[in-house]
C-alpha cells in the first residue's frame, strides 16, 4: 500500500479501487441472502464461507502460476486448467465450511454456500486486480475497464459456482452416488462456462465485452429461476 502512495496515487483512488473490488460481491451476497430470507443460514457460517472463498484465492494463485509455467500464457490448456482450479478451490471453501455443517439441511443451501464462497473469492481477486492496475499505472487510467472487469468477474464466479450448487441441490435427497455424479457434472459445466468466458474476452480483445456480459446476465436470470425452483422444492415422500 505504501508503494501506491509513493507512486503518487491518491489515497481516495485506492479507496475507490478497493470498494470497486468488494462492493459488487457484497451486493450480490446480500441479494442471495434476501432470496433465502425465509430459511436463513447462520450468519457465522455465511461470513466464514465468504472469507474461506477469499482465502482460496491464495491457494489458486500459485497453482495457476505453475500451470502457466508448464503450458504457457493464453493457451487453451491453461485457460481450462485455470478455470478448473478456481472452481475446485471455491468448491473446497464451501465444502470445508458450509456443506459439512448441520445447517446444510435443505437443497437450496448448496447454492447459498457455493455462491457465498464464490463471492468471497471474487471480492479478493477483484481487489488484487484493481490494486495491481494502480501499481502499474499509478493513476485512475483504465478504471472504467477495470470496473467492468470486476463486475463481469463477479457475475462469472456467481454463475459458475451456482451451477455446481444447483447440481448438488437437484439431487439433495438422492443417494451419495447420485450426488457425486452431479457434483462432477456441475464442476464440468462450471469449468466450461469459466473457460468460455475467458476465451471470448481474449478472442474479442475486449471489444465484445458488453456482449459477453449480456450473456452472463441472461445466465444469471436463469440461475435466479433455478434458485426459486429449488427453494420451493419439497422433500419427496419415501416409497415403502
C-alpha positions as CSV (number, residue, x, y, z in Angstrom):
1,X,0.0,0.0,0.0
2,X,2.9,2.3,0.8
3,X,4.2,1.8,-2.8
4,X,0.9,3.1,-4.1
5,X,1.2,6.3,-2.2
6,X,4.9,6.6,-3.1
7,X,3.9,6.4,-6.8
8,X,1.7,9.4,-6.4
9,X,-1.6,7.6,-6.2
10,X,-4.3,9.5,-4.4
11,X,-5.5,7.6,-1.3
12,X,-9.1,8.2,-2.3
13,X,-8.4,6.4,-5.6
14,X,-7.1,3.4,-3.7
15,X,-10.2,3.5,-1.5
16,X,-12.4,3.6,-4.6
17,X,-10.5,0.8,-6.1
18,X,-11.0,-1.4,-3.0
19,X,-14.6,-0.6,-3.0
20,X,-14.9,-1.4,-6.7
21,X,-13.4,-4.8,-6.0
22,X,-15.5,-5.6,-2.9
23,X,-18.9,-3.9,-3.4
24,X,-20.1,-6.0,-6.3
25,X,-19.5,-9.1,-4.3
26,X,-21.2,-7.7,-1.2
27,X,-24.2,-6.5,-3.3
28,X,-24.7,-10.0,-4.7
29,X,-24.2,-11.7,-1.3
30,X,-27.0,-9.5,0.2
31,X,-29.2,-10.2,-2.8
32,X,-28.9,-14.0,-2.4
33,X,-29.3,-13.9,1.4
34,X,-32.5,-11.9,0.9
35,X,-33.8,-14.5,-1.5
36,X,-33.3,-17.1,1.2
37,X,-34.8,-14.9,4.0
38,X,-37.5,-17.5,5.0
39,X,-34.9,-20.1,6.0
40,X,-31.7,-18.1,6.5
41,X,-28.3,-19.8,7.1
42,X,-26.4,-18.9,10.3
43,X,-24.6,-15.6,9.8
44,X,-21.4,-17.0,11.3
45,X,-21.4,-19.7,8.5
46,X,-22.1,-17.2,5.8
47,X,-19.3,-14.9,6.9
48,X,-16.9,-17.8,7.4
49,X,-17.8,-19.2,3.9
50,X,-17.2,-15.7,2.4
51,X,-13.7,-15.4,3.9
52,X,-12.9,-19.0,3.1
53,X,-13.6,-18.2,-0.5
54,X,-11.3,-15.2,-0.2
55,X,-8.5,-17.3,1.3
56,X,-9.0,-19.8,-1.6
57,X,-7.5,-17.1,-3.9
58,X,-4.1,-17.6,-2.3
59,X,-4.4,-21.4,-3.0
60,X,-5.4,-20.8,-6.6
61,X,-2.7,-18.2,-7.5
62,X,0.5,-20.5,-7.1
63,X,-1.3,-23.3,-8.9
64,X,-2.2,-21.0,-11.8
65,X,1.3,-19.7,-11.9
66,X,2.6,-23.3,-12.2
67,X,0.1,-24.0,-15.0
68,X,1.4,-21.0,-16.9
69,X,5.0,-22.3,-16.4
70,X,4.0,-25.6,-18.0
71,X,1.5,-24.7,-20.7
72,X,2.3,-21.0,-21.4
73,X,0.1,-18.0,-21.1
74,X,-3.2,-17.8,-23.1
75,X,-3.2,-21.4,-24.4
76,X,-6.5,-23.3,-24.3
77,X,-4.9,-25.8,-21.9
78,X,-4.0,-23.0,-19.5
79,X,-7.5,-21.5,-19.7
80,X,-9.2,-24.8,-18.9
81,X,-6.9,-25.6,-16.0
82,X,-7.1,-22.1,-14.6
83,X,-10.9,-22.4,-14.7
84,X,-10.9,-25.9,-13.2
85,X,-8.5,-24.7,-10.4
86,X,-10.7,-21.8,-9.4
87,X,-13.9,-23.9,-9.5
88,X,-12.3,-26.6,-7.3
89,X,-10.9,-24.2,-4.7
90,X,-14.2,-22.3,-4.5
91,X,-16.0,-25.6,-4.0
92,X,-13.4,-26.7,-1.5
93,X,-14.0,-23.5,0.5
94,X,-17.8,-24.1,0.5
95,X,-17.4,-27.8,1.3
96,X,-15.0,-27.1,4.2
97,X,-17.3,-24.7,5.9
98,X,-21.0,-24.7,4.9
99,X,-21.5,-28.1,3.2
100,X,-20.2,-30.0,6.2
101,X,-22.2,-28.2,8.8
102,X,-25.5,-29.2,10.4
103,X,-27.1,-26.1,8.9
104,X,-26.8,-27.7,5.4
105,X,-30.2,-29.3,5.7
106,X,-32.1,-28.3,2.6
107,X,-31.4,-28.3,-1.2
108,X,-31.1,-24.5,-1.7
109,X,-28.3,-24.4,0.9
110,X,-25.9,-25.9,-1.6
111,X,-26.4,-22.9,-3.8
112,X,-26.1,-20.4,-1.0
113,X,-22.8,-21.8,0.3
114,X,-21.3,-22.2,-3.1
115,X,-22.2,-18.7,-4.2
116,X,-21.1,-17.2,-0.9
117,X,-17.7,-18.8,-1.2
118,X,-17.5,-17.6,-4.9
119,X,-18.3,-14.1,-3.9
120,X,-15.5,-14.1,-1.3
121,X,-13.2,-15.4,-4.0
122,X,-14.4,-12.7,-6.4
123,X,-14.1,-9.9,-3.8
124,X,-10.4,-10.6,-3.1
125,X,-9.5,-11.4,-6.7
126,X,-11.1,-8.2,-7.9
127,X,-9.3,-6.2,-5.2
128,X,-5.9,-7.6,-6.1
129,X,-6.6,-7.0,-9.8
130,X,-7.5,-3.3,-9.2
131,X,-4.5,-2.7,-6.9
132,X,-2.2,-4.3,-9.5
133,X,-3.7,-1.9,-12.1
134,X,-3.0,1.0,-9.9
135,X,0.6,-0.1,-9.1
136,X,1.3,-0.4,-12.8
137,X,-0.4,2.8,-14.0
138,X,0.0,4.9,-10.9
139,X,-3.3,6.6,-11.7
140,X,-7.0,6.0,-12.3
141,X,-6.4,5.4,-16.0
142,X,-8.4,2.5,-17.2
143,X,-10.5,2.4,-14.1
144,X,-13.7,2.1,-16.3
145,X,-12.3,-1.0,-17.9
146,X,-11.2,-2.4,-14.5
147,X,-14.6,-1.7,-13.0
148,X,-16.3,-3.6,-15.9
149,X,-13.9,-6.4,-15.4
150,X,-14.7,-6.7,-11.6
151,X,-18.5,-6.7,-12.3
152,X,-18.1,-9.3,-15.1
153,X,-15.8,-11.5,-13.0
154,X,-18.2,-11.3,-10.1
155,X,-21.1,-12.4,-12.3
156,X,-18.9,-15.2,-13.7
157,X,-17.9,-16.6,-10.3
158,X,-21.5,-16.5,-9.1
159,X,-22.8,-18.2,-12.2
160,X,-20.2,-20.9,-12.3
161,X,-20.5,-21.8,-8.6
162,X,-24.2,-21.7,-8.8
163,X,-24.1,-24.4,-11.5
164,X,-22.2,-26.6,-9.0
165,X,-24.5,-25.7,-6.2
166,X,-27.6,-26.2,-8.3
167,X,-26.4,-29.6,-9.5
168,X,-26.0,-30.7,-5.9
169,X,-29.3,-29.2,-4.9
170,X,-31.2,-31.1,-7.6
171,X,-30.1,-34.5,-6.1
172,X,-30.1,-33.4,-2.4
173,X,-32.4,-36.2,-1.5
174,X,-30.7,-38.8,-3.7
175,X,-28.0,-41.3,-3.0
176,X,-24.3,-40.5,-2.4
177,X,-23.5,-41.9,-5.8
178,X,-26.1,-39.6,-7.5
179,X,-24.7,-36.6,-5.5
180,X,-21.1,-37.4,-6.5
181,X,-22.1,-37.8,-10.2
182,X,-23.9,-34.5,-10.2
183,X,-21.0,-32.8,-8.4
184,X,-18.8,-33.9,-11.3
185,X,-21.3,-32.7,-13.8
186,X,-21.6,-29.3,-12.0
187,X,-17.8,-28.9,-12.0
188,X,-17.6,-29.7,-15.7
189,X,-20.3,-27.2,-16.5
190,X,-18.8,-24.5,-14.3
191,X,-15.3,-25.1,-15.8
192,X,-16.7,-24.9,-19.3
193,X,-18.5,-21.7,-18.6
194,X,-15.5,-20.2,-17.0
195,X,-13.2,-21.2,-19.8
196,X,-15.7,-19.9,-22.5
197,X,-15.9,-16.5,-20.7
198,X,-12.1,-16.1,-20.6
199,X,-11.7,-17.3,-24.2
200,X,-14.3,-14.9,-25.5
201,X,-12.8,-12.0,-23.7
202,X,-9.4,-12.9,-25.2
203,X,-10.7,-13.6,-28.7
204,X,-12.6,-10.3,-29.0
205,X,-9.7,-8.4,-27.3
206,X,-12.2,-6.6,-25.1
207,X,-14.3,-5.4,-28.0
208,X,-17.1,-7.9,-27.3
209,X,-17.1,-7.4,-23.6
210,X,-20.6,-6.0,-23.5
211,X,-21.9,-8.9,-25.4
212,X,-20.2,-11.4,-23.1
213,X,-21.6,-9.6,-20.1
214,X,-25.0,-9.6,-21.7
215,X,-24.8,-13.4,-22.0
216,X,-23.8,-13.6,-18.3
217,X,-26.8,-11.5,-17.3
218,X,-29.1,-13.9,-19.2
219,X,-27.5,-16.8,-17.4
220,X,-27.9,-15.1,-14.0
221,X,-31.6,-14.7,-14.7
222,X,-31.8,-18.4,-15.4
223,X,-29.9,-19.1,-12.1
224,X,-32.4,-16.9,-10.2
225,X,-35.2,-19.0,-11.7
226,X,-33.4,-22.2,-10.7
227,X,-32.8,-20.9,-7.2
228,X,-36.5,-20.2,-6.8
229,X,-37.4,-23.6,-8.1
230,X,-35.0,-25.4,-5.8
231,X,-36.1,-23.1,-2.8
232,X,-39.7,-24.2,-3.2
233,X,-39.0,-28.0,-3.6
234,X,-40.5,-30.3,-1.1
235,X,-38.8,-33.4,0.3
236,X,-40.3,-36.3,-1.7
237,X,-42.4,-38.9,0.1
238,X,-40.5,-42.0,0.8
239,X,-41.7,-45.0,-1.1
240,X,-42.1,-48.2,1.0
